[in-house]
Amino acid sequence: MWFGLALVIVVCYDVLTRYFGVPKPFGLNSTMVQESEYWLHTFLFALLIGYTYTKQGHVRIDLVRDRLPLKAKYAIEMFGCLFFLISYAVVAGIYCYSYALASFYEGEASKSVIGLSHIWLLKSALPILFLLLGLAGVSQLIKSTAGFLGKLPDDKIAETVGGDI
C-alpha cells in the first residue's frame, strides 16, 4: 500500500516538475524521478503478487473446472500448486537471486549517467517476488489439502479454489 501511495506521489511530482516548471529539490533530476517510478512499481508488484494469489485475485480460466465437483477443484488446485507454482517459484527464485547477487557484486548502476545507482536493490525485488509467490503457493496447497480432506471451514472455500461456490 505504501509503495502504491509513494508511486502516485512521485508520478504527480514528475508531472508537476516536467510540465509546470516546479523546481526539483535535493539534487534530483528527471531521470532519477522517472527511474524511481519504475522502482516503486516493481516493488509494489513484487510485494503484492503472493497476497493477490491467496485472495484469488489472479486470472483464472474456469471453462471446465467450474463444472467439476468441489473435491476435483481441490485436487486441481493441489496439483497446480505443487507441480507448477511452487516448483516454478523455486527455480525462478534461485536464478533471480543469482541475478541480483551478480548485480550487487558488480556495483551495477543505471545505464544513464545521471540515473539511480544500486540497481541490485531493484533486482532484489525478483527473488522476493518468487519467495512470496512460493509461500502463497504453499499456503494454497495446505488449504486445498484441508479442503480435499473435508477439514476446510466453509468461509475459506471461495478463497481457496476461487469462483462462486
Secondary structure in CASP SS format (residue, H / E / C, confidence):
PFRMAT SS
TARGET T0000
AUTHOR 0000-0000-0000
METHOD secondary structure of the structure
MODEL  1
M C 1.00
W H 1.00
F H 1.00
G H 1.00
L H 1.00
A H 1.00
L H 1.00
V H 1.00
I H 1.00
V H 1.00
V H 1.00
C H 1.00
Y H 1.00
D H 1.00
V H 1.00
L H 1.00
T H 1.00
R H 1.00
Y H 1.00
F C 1.00
G C 1.00
V C 1.00
P C 1.00
K C 1.00
P C 1.00
F C 1.00
G C 1.00
L C 1.00
N C 1.00
S H 1.00
T H 1.00
M H 1.00
V H 1.00
Q H 1.00
E H 1.00
S H 1.00
E H 1.00
Y H 1.00
W H 1.00
L H 1.00
H H 1.00
T H 1.00
F H 1.00
L H 1.00
F H 1.00
A H 1.00
L H 1.00
L H 1.00
I H 1.00
G H 1.00
Y H 1.00
T H 1.00
Y H 1.00
T H 1.00
K C 1.00
Q C 1.00
G C 1.00
H C 1.00
V C 1.00
R C 1.00
I C 1.00
D C 1.00
L C 1.00
V C 1.00
R H 1.00
D H 1.00
R H 1.00
L C 1.00
P C 1.00
L H 1.00
K H 1.00
A H 1.00
K H 1.00
Y H 1.00
A H 1.00
I H 1.00
E H 1.00
M H 1.00
F H 1.00
G H 1.00
C H 1.00
L H 1.00
F H 1.00
F H 1.00
L H 1.00
I H 1.00
S H 1.00
Y H 1.00
A H 1.00
V H 1.00
V H 1.00
A H 1.00
G H 1.00
I H 1.00
Y H 1.00
C H 1.00
Y H 1.00
S H 1.00
Y H 1.00
A H 1.00
L H 1.00
A H 1.00
S H 1.00
F H 1.00
Y H 1.00
E H 1.00
G C 1.00
E C 1.00
A C 1.00
S C 1.00
K C 1.00
S C 1.00
V C 1.00
I C 1.00
G C 1.00
L C 1.00
S C 1.00
H C 1.00
I H 1.00
W H 1.00
L H 1.00
L H 1.00
K H 1.00
S C 1.00
A H 1.00
L H 1.00
P H 1.00
I H 1.00
L H 1.00
F H 1.00
L H 1.00
L H 1.00
L H 1.00
G H 1.00
L H 1.00
A H 1.00
G H 1.00
V H 1.00
S H 1.00
Q H 1.00
L H 1.00
I H 1.00
K H 1.00
S H 1.00
T H 1.00
A H 1.00
G H 1.00
F H 1.00
L C 1.00
G C 1.00
K C 1.00
L C 1.00
P C 1.00
D H 1.00
D H 1.00
K H 1.00
I H 1.00
A H 1.00
E H 1.00
T H 1.00
V H 1.00
G C 1.00
G C 1.00
D C 1.00
I C 1.00
END
